[in-house]
Amino acid sequence: DAVTLSAAISAADEGGKWKQALYLFGTVAERELEDAISSTTAISACAKSGKWEKCLQIFCAMVQRRVSLHTITFNAMINACEKGDEWEKAVQLVSLMTQSSVELDTIGCSAAISACVERGKWKAALQLLKSSLQSRAETNTILFSAAVCACVRGGEWEKALQLFELMTLNEVQSDAIACNAAISNCGEGGWEQGLQLCIAMENSGMDLDTATYNTTITSCERSGAWRDALRVLVAVVQKSAELDAITCSTVVSACGKGGHWEKALRILCLMAQGKVERNSIVFNAAISACEQCAKWEKTLQILDVMVQSKFELSTVTLSAVISACEQAREWEKAVQLFRAMAQRQVELNSVAFSAAISACEKGGKWKKAIELLSEMSTSQ
């Protein structure tokens, strides 16, 4: 019967098996047993696999057969359009919901706005937000931050800031949380927009917290924009905002990727002077920065500080230092560190083995290289 088949479709949906769900739905349709539940579940299953065309076919069949269309059905369809990069269809579905007097909710509106964000359609995103507010649907940070991100992508800074003011009027969660979400939503390719949003918020007098700065710095670091990451760090210090290990380690990593190991070490020193707690993450970032710039002596110095400070030495830490020694053809140091890993019962991985073997090879110590290669084969 319809109940049994709907349950089977739901099980296929939860298991991520859209083809099975669609096959079962076909059986339901052949027997003319489809209802809102089975149809919506089938749409959901296809949406999860990015099959928005299949979703549209089912949706159109529901309209033709005059199957009741509910909010959850529309939401599943809008979600499918978002995943399929079909922003226009997502907007049309929200409009159809309004025309059909179907209740709008945050889930559907957020998905539709997100679809607009990807295409930089900020006007459509703002219209969707307006529709949501007019329908008195529950508004939240996710909805507003998506609209903010759409404005940011479109270079509409004033409108983005106006949305933060609108959040306050609608008693939506704090500005900082929305800003973090908006900056994150800009993605790795949109780090410049995220940075500009942060600057615009600062200039407008908004009170930004450490999490906002960290989100901005992370966005810059992932895109290799070390200068901008450093600029944000300076802004944090100037505004006397709270510095933490995440802030500093991310900037250290950014400087390392940019080939500026001196700046990375300078930040490490400033942390000690400013009494900012240093952890293994920031030390590892500093070691990595020096390794990338072939500064093997500096990696050893940082390692000594970690040992003196009684930090736990990880596989990642020691492998990076061994790799730095290998690049500098310091085979003896590389082997010493490799042996130290075994003595400290630190897990030996392929990176450490390869670096130590390569160091011996470059130093003309082929017997030692063969010995390590044999150990590597035995350990595996």
Buried (B, 14 or more C-beta within 10 A) or exposed (E): EBEEBBBBBBBBBEEEBBEBBBBBBEBBBEEEBBBBBBBBBBBBBBBBBBBBEBBBBBBEBBEEEEBEBBBBBBBBBBBBBBBBEBBEBBBBBBBBBEEEEBEBBBBBBBBBBBBBBBBBBBBBBBBBBEBBBEBEBEBBBBBBBBBBBBBBBBEBBEBBBBBBEBBEEEEBBBBBBBBBBBBBBBBEEBBBBBBBBBBBBBEBEBEBBBBBBBBBBBBBBBBBBBEBBBBBBEBBEEEEBEBBBBBBBBBBBBBBBBEBBBBBBBBBEBBEEEEBEBBBBBBBBBBBBBBBBEBBEBBBBBBEBBEEEEBEBBBBBBBBBBBBBBBBBBBEBBBEBBEBBEEEEBEBBEBBBBBBBBBBBBBEBEEBBEBBBEBBEEEE
